[in-house]
Amino acid sequence: MEVTLLSKEGNQVKIDIDGKVYDVDVAMLQNGTCSLIYDGNSYNAELIRETGEKHYRVNLNYSTYQIDMLDSQAKYMKLRRGGSSDSTQADVITAPMPCKIVKLYVKPGDTLKEGDTVLTMEAMKMQSNYKVSAPCKVKEILVNEGDSVRVEQALIRLELNH
C-alpha cells in the first residue's frame, strides 16, 4: 500500500492511498499511536516504523497494513520506473501533477551529475525538488519560473549520457 502526503495544515491532512484521496484529521498521541477522524468517524491507529524511515506497519481495527510513505517526487519517480528499484532517468522531465514552477536551477547546455536539483515545483502548498538520477545534459527548458503546468506536461528535455 502506498500513502502519499499531499498537504498538511495543523491536524488537517490530505493523503493519497493507492490513488484515492482522503481528508483526515490526525492527532498524534503517545507511544506511536494516533487518533484519526475521517468522514465523521473516529479511529485509533498504531504506527510502527519498519526498516528505513519511509516504511511503516499500521495496526488499525484489528488489521495490519504495510505502507510506504512517499512524497510526490518519490511517488512520481517510482511510477516513471514502473515500480522497479532501478533508477532510470527519462530524457524528458514531466510534471507529476498540476503544479507551479517555483525555481529553475539549470539552463540549456548545463552538464548534470546524479542527484543534481533541476527545479522546484509547488503543488497544494507543498514544494518538491526534482533531482536527476543519472548524469545528463540540459537540452531544452520548456517552462519559466512562475508557470502553472498541467500533469504530464514536458518541463525540461535532457540528453542522457550513455
C-alpha angles and dihedrals in degrees: 000000000000122000120191121192105223100175142344130198113170106308093339109103130179112203136175115219111191092327100319119106121223131187106212136175106222127190118181113222132184127304097017096304124129138191116230127194115193127165091348094307125112123221134178118214135182117219117204118185112228127192110325125013098273100053121086141172111218122199111200130158094349091307130106124217129189110215138180114211108216131181116221094265094049090049092047093050091048090052091048089053092050091247094297125129092241114107104218115174113222119223091235124050109214132186112266090207139352104298147142123257104235102175138002115207099183141056132202111289095028114138112222133197128207110291097023114141113234102176147354119227130187128212127167092354092305124111123213130186119221113217126186116241097208140030111280145142127246106246102174138353111216100184140049132223109275095029118136110221136192127234114286092010111150110249107170133009117216135196106221121219107231 
